[in-house]
Amino acid sequence: MPSIARFEDVQAWQRAREMVREIYKVCAEGRLSRDFGLRDQLCRAAVSAMSNIAEGFAKKSDRDFAHFLDIARGSAIEVQSLLYVALDVGYIEEGEFKRLYELSEATASFIGGFTSYLRKHV
C-alpha cells in the first residue's frame, strides 16, 4: 500500500466525513432537531468517528493508529444504535433510517478493514 501523506487521504476518514455530513443534515430538520439530547449525541458520535481517524493518523506508530481506529469504529456503531432510537420514537422514517444505517455500516466496515491492515503490518 502506498504511503498516505495526509489524514484526508484515508478512505475511512472520507467515509466518516460523508457520514457526519448526512447525520448533521437529518439532525437539522424535523422533530429530531428539537430533541437536543439525542441530536447532540448522534452528532457527537459521528464526529467522534471522523476525529479519531484523524487523531490516530497523527500517532507515531501503526499500533497507536489502530487503537484510535477501534475507537472510531465504536463511534460509527454508536451512530447505528442512536439511529434506532430516532426511528423508534418516530423522529425519522424507515427509509431514512435504512440509508443512514447503511452509510454508518459502510463507514465502520472501512475503518475495520483499515484497522486489520495496520495490525497485520505492525
Phi, psi and omega in degrees: 000133179294155180294140178261122187275329185224150180298332179295343179275349181286121183300323179297321178294319179299318177295318179297322178298317177298318178299315179301313181303314183287324177295317179297323178299311183292329180284345183271358185226163174066198183294330179299327181294340182262353176265088189301320182296307181293316179302312182293320180294319179296314178295318180297319180296317179296314179296324179299319179300310181296315184291323180291330174295314179296316181295318178297324179302326183282352182286162187281338185229156176296327178298314177295318178301315180300322178299315179293327176294324175300317179295317179299317179297319177300322178293321177296323178288327173299321176304316180300315180297318180292330176296325175298320178299311181301321178292312186295330179265004174084019180280331178229154179276164182304317181296318178294318177303310183299315180299312181289323178297315179296323177295316179290327176294318177296320178298312179299322180293316177300316180297313180299319178296318179292322178299315179299317178301312181298319183291330177287337185250017179277000000 
